Amino acid sequence: MSILRVESVVYGVEDLELSGRFLDDWGLEKIEGGKKGAVYTTPENQPIVVRHVDDPKLPPAIEGGSTAREIIWGIDSPAELDVIASELSNDRDVTIDGDGTCHTVDESGFHIGFCVTNLTSVDVPEPSFNLHDRVGRLNRHSWPEVDAKPVPLRLGHVVLSIPSEGNWEAARFYIERLGFRVTDRMTNAGTFMQCDGSTFHHCILLYHRGDHRRWNHLAFEVADFDALMSSGNYISKKGWETTSGPGRHSLGSNWFWYFRCPLGGEIEFFTDMDRMDADWEPRTWEESP
């Protein structure tokens, strides 16, 4: 089995116009639009599907108001998709829609899906830095546009808030049933996991501090620190509210900037995240570092 990435996130929102304006400011490309909603995407082709909260085709909401309704994971092949659908159907309802996407729920009741990935490769220029005797940029000035419109490269991870009781069982579903790997676990706060086809420090965090179930946030990678700062400046000048940052996480090492998201929860720009493979030894923290 190889789950490669977060393929798509489906939202049910109260205000379609406001949500569309935000996603346009965020730098995503609109590829579909109409009275019933819209679809935006990243350069790597990860659709953000936006529908009105009353759309009967949406999965049931886990909370009131605007929120994410489903997280779709990208699989490497149709054969592996069949394996997942068959295995999960042993103890939960699994449906397959017309385009072959498999739909079910995780241990915490969040709606999740699986489809064969449709990845578009993106060329990103190599950053050039001057550090002591390592000269990556010679006879060239470097000064970024301080409030350039964001260019999110890809959707990197999602975070779900879950109850503290049963939090390890919730994580074990992803580990034992879907092949995710733990990178860091904070017993008082949450479990960071990467899908088996990724080296990102985390593709999902199950966050159990706060002891409630809700959609928390999704995060988009930008090219570098300059891109993170200019993107955050741009979003701020458009009037969207910062909730945390800019700053740097102790686990994952990534730079971050969070904003309140009119589609529900929060939304994050991040860059320079730690990468781990199967040789990484997971760490357990009794308290969040």
Salt bridges, closest charged atoms under 4 A:
GLU7 OE1 - ARG5 NE 2.82
GLU17 OE2 - ARG21 NE 3.70
ASP24 OD1 - LYS149 NZ 3.63
GLU32 OE2 - ARG51 NH2 3.30
GLU44 OE1 - ARG5 NH1 3.86
GLU44 OE2 - ARG154 NH1 3.59
ASP54 OD2 - HIS52 ND1 3.68
GLU70 OE2 - HIS103 ND1 2.64
GLU87 OE2 - ARG177 NE 2.84
ASP91 OD1 - ARG92 NE 3.03
ASP91 OD2 - ARG177 NH1 2.86
ASP97 OD2 - HIS103 NE2 2.73
GLU107 OE2 - ARG92 NH2 2.46
ASP133 OD2 - HIS132 NE2 3.60
ASP147 OD2 - LYS237 NZ 2.81
GLU176 OE2 - ARG172 NE 2.92
ASP184 OD2 - HIS201 NE2 2.68
ASP184 OD1 - ARG283 NE 2.70
GLU221 OE1 - ARG154 NE 2.58
GLU241 OE1 - ARG260 NE 3.02
GLU268 OE1 - HIS157 NE2 3.15
GLU268 OE1 - HIS217 NE2 3.14
GLU268 OE2 - HIS249 NE2 3.93
ASP272 OD2 - ARG248 NH2 3.60
